Amino acid sequence: MIESDPLDFLLQRDLRNKFIRSLTVQPWVVVFESYTDDREDRGFFCALVESDAVGRVLEQASWDLQIGGGLPGWTIRYREGETEAEYDCFGGHEDIEPLVLWRTYHGLRDPHLEIGEEFRHYHNAFWDQGSQSLTKFDLDGSEDIIGRVRESRLEIRLLELRQFLAVKQMHLAVFFDVVRFADVDPEAIPSGEREIVVKEDLLRFNFHASDFRPGKARAFSRLLGKSLLPPPPVAECGTYPIAERKAETFPDFIIGTAEDGSPKMYSCNPKGLADFFGANPHAPNYLTPVFFRRDVLARYYSNPKKYSVEDGYLRCAAMWGLRMDNNASDYVIVFLGDLGEYLPEKERPYWQAFNVMPDGHMSEVYFRRSMLAQFTEPESPDLVFKNVFYRLGKRWAERFGWDLFLPLAGGDAHHFRTLRVPLTDDQAEFDSQVLSLTKVLIDSLNESKLVARGKSVGADEGGISKLACFLEQHPISQKADHIEFLRDLQALRSSGVAHRKGSKYSRVSTRFGMGQQTLPDVFRAILRQATAFVEAFAAVLDK
């Protein structure tokens, strides 16, 4: 922080007395900075130092690795009149490794910072050039930014730095070089602060202040030095099997109703539950069903790039998965033991918030799959529709060599992945699902192929009209009903989602039974009609 007093600013008391001394213990450690203005030239850099070399490194204030250094190169030696060249992956810096690299490409490309490959790989971290941040992915699916560029400086989070130092058993040296100019009478500089040399444990710096004649200012100062961060014990490296595992917590979930009507709770720790082989006979069974409100899935539907809500399964990329009953109409049901066995520890409190008293039974589909080990088709209308839609698309392409429904482009792909019966009786969610279904079912019709294989139709006719003409040549059962349904669905989208709701929306919503049922039930009926439309094309395939 720059002091308001010109003399304090010149003497860099803000840096010498506080910032530099806490440089390596801040939550975010500055590992690179290059900043210049009329009053200050400020540079920070860093390097990894072998522990045996710490004493030598602290003997002088000058940097042991310069910005731009640490890249692979050759070390040239002369022995007995002969030249020897030895390759060094760090450019011949003995006992020193770079953590941050400054890449310049000889001026042919824009220069940029690059955090060392080993650090990034150790934490399985992704550098996003757009946001200038380094993101670490935990096995539970959570994401943490562990490196970031803020204005002119690069910072790395202390926790991950310490973990890396622990596994490397090397020190981190943060170098600093700060030059300041001020319009201060050189005679005002206290004699005791003109030349300072500090050697304290893992801190070393030299400070000099004097007059400055070239005319930029009457006085200048320079603070040059380094601060070292020692490695923690290897056990603090943060990775299995070296790092110590913390005791896992298993919260209680509602599994029933007590005699007084209060919730009956039990831990989801799978090791403490009964099974069919005699374990923990006085505890609830591993397969005790636990009920949750359907909107527990909202956070997963809202992030389809990471999560996938499938028929009977919730998946987080390639990190974890949870078996569940999402064919039940009113709840999502999960076995008590699965909550502790497969749901990550960080996710369990979230699910706790949606836990409700048991009400009813698991779906017939889930019972047959989990208890009887039978292959069973889904019964929830959204899952049924997706199954039928996918199968028809695959069979159609194999039979005719072209897609009946064009694949959704990258920016629209989420409309199919997140298509669902609305989780709540909420108009906004209902509207979003109407939009998604229309994108999948109507906007994706392969109009050019339909026109080529049907009766002639005007170029300005919509996809539904082109489909109707195609069906004149390839009839399906109840064609008129299906075409009417598609037009109503299109009208519901255009009058209620794409535009302000008005009288047209009221008319078409009445045809779908809105106002007489909950919005989830309305959309279930819409999905059943959509499924019947898709299934009707099987007749075309069979001809």
HELIX and SHEET records of a PDB file:
HELIX    1   1 PRO A    6  LEU A   11  1                                   6    
HELIX    2   2 ARG A   13  ASP A   14  1                                   2    
HELIX    3   3 LEU A   15  PHE A   19  3                                   5    
HELIX    4   4 ILE A   20  SER A   22  5                                   3    
HELIX    5   5 SER A   51  ALA A   53  5                                   3    
HELIX    6   6 VAL A   54  VAL A   57  1                                   4    
HELIX    7   7 TYR A  105  GLY A  107  5                                   3    
HELIX    8   8 GLU A  117  TYR A  122  1                                   6    
HELIX    9   9 LEU A  158  LYS A  168  1                                  11    
HELIX   10  10 PRO A  186  ALA A  188  5                                   3    
HELIX   11  11 SER A  191  GLU A  193  5                                   3    
HELIX   12  12 VAL A  234  GLU A  236  5                                   3    
HELIX   13  13 PRO A  270  GLY A  272  5                                   3    
HELIX   14  14 ARG A  294  LEU A  297  5                                   4    
HELIX   15  15 ALA A  298  TYR A  301  1                                   4    
HELIX   16  16 LEU A  336  GLU A  341  1                                   6    
HELIX   17  17 GLU A  345  GLU A  347  5                                   3    
HELIX   18  18 ARG A  348  GLN A  352  1                                   5    
HELIX   19  19 GLU A  364  MET A  371  1                                   8    
HELIX   20  20 PRO A  381  PHE A  400  1                                  20    
HELIX   21  21 GLY A  410  ASP A  412  5                                   3    
HELIX   22  22 HIS A  414  ARG A  417  1                                   4    
HELIX   23  23 GLN A  427  THR A  438  1                                  12    
HELIX   24  24 LYS A  439  ASP A  443  3                                   5    
HELIX   25  25 GLU A  447  ALA A  452  1                                   6    
HELIX   26  26 GLY A  463  GLN A  473  1                                  11    
HELIX   27  27 LYS A  479  GLY A  496  1                                  18    
HELIX   28  28 SER A  503  ARG A  511  1                                   9    
HELIX   29  29 LEU A  519  ALA A  536  1                                  18    
HELIX   30  30 ALA A  538  ASP A  542  1                                   5    
SHEET    1   A 7 ILE A  96  GLU A  97  0                                        
SHEET    2   A 7 GLU A  40  GLU A  50 -1                                        
SHEET    3   A 7 TRP A  28  THR A  36 -1                                        
SHEET    4   A 7 ARG A 153  ARG A 157 -1                                        
SHEET    5   A 7 GLU A 143  ARG A 150 -1                                        
SHEET    6   A 7 SER A 133  PHE A 137 -1                                        
SHEET    7   A 7 ALA A 125  ASP A 128 -1                                        
SHEET    1   B 6 ILE A  96  GLU A  97  0                                        
SHEET    2   B 6 GLU A  40  GLU A  50 -1                                        
SHEET    3   B 6 MET A 170  ALA A 182 -1                                        
SHEET    4   B 6 ALA A 219  LEU A 229 -1                                        
SHEET    5   B 6 LEU A 203  ASP A 211 -1                                        
SHEET    6   B 6 GLU A 195  GLU A 200 -1                                        
SHEET    1   C 2 GLY A  73  ARG A  79  0                                        
SHEET    2   C 2 GLU A  82  ASP A  88 -1                                        
SHEET    1   D 2 VAL A 100  ARG A 103  0                                        
SHEET    2   D 2 HIS A 112  ILE A 115 -1                                        
SHEET    1   E 2 ASP A 252  THR A 257  0                                        
SHEET    2   E 2 PRO A 263  SER A 267 -1                                        
SHEET    1   F 3 TYR A 331  PHE A 335  0                                        
SHEET    2   F 3 PRO A 289  ARG A 293 -1                                        
SHEET    3   F 3 ASN A 355  VAL A 356 -1                                        
SHEET    1   G 3 TYR A 307  GLU A 310  0                                        
SHEET    2   G 3 TYR A 313  CYS A 316 -1                                        
SHEET    3   G 3 TRP A 320  ARG A 323 -1                                        
END                                                                             
